[in-house]
């Protein structure tokens, strides 16, 4: 059976992992938002219907 110290270490490790995951989600959301703004800017310059790719 795990000791109290082992359980506390596991809890702290899980909390730390949650913080890292949350930070990574915020970074990816920021990058996605920036990419969408760039896409919208390009569409406004070249127009909605002009597609040279795909």
Secondary structure in CASP SS format (residue, H / E / C, confidence):
PFRMAT SS
TARGET T0000
AUTHOR 0000-0000-0000
METHOD secondary structure of the structure
MODEL  1
X C 1.00
X C 1.00
X C 1.00
X H 1.00
X H 1.00
X H 1.00
X H 1.00
X H 1.00
X H 1.00
X H 1.00
X H 1.00
X H 1.00
X H 1.00
X H 1.00
X H 1.00
X H 1.00
X H 1.00
X H 1.00
X H 1.00
X H 1.00
X H 1.00
X H 1.00
X H 1.00
X H 1.00
X H 1.00
X H 1.00
X H 1.00
X H 1.00
X H 1.00
X H 1.00
X H 1.00
X H 1.00
X H 1.00
X H 1.00
X H 1.00
X H 1.00
X H 1.00
X H 1.00
X H 1.00
X H 1.00
X H 1.00
X H 1.00
X H 1.00
X H 1.00
X H 1.00
X H 1.00
X C 1.00
X C 1.00
X C 1.00
X C 1.00
X C 1.00
X C 1.00
X C 1.00
X C 1.00
END
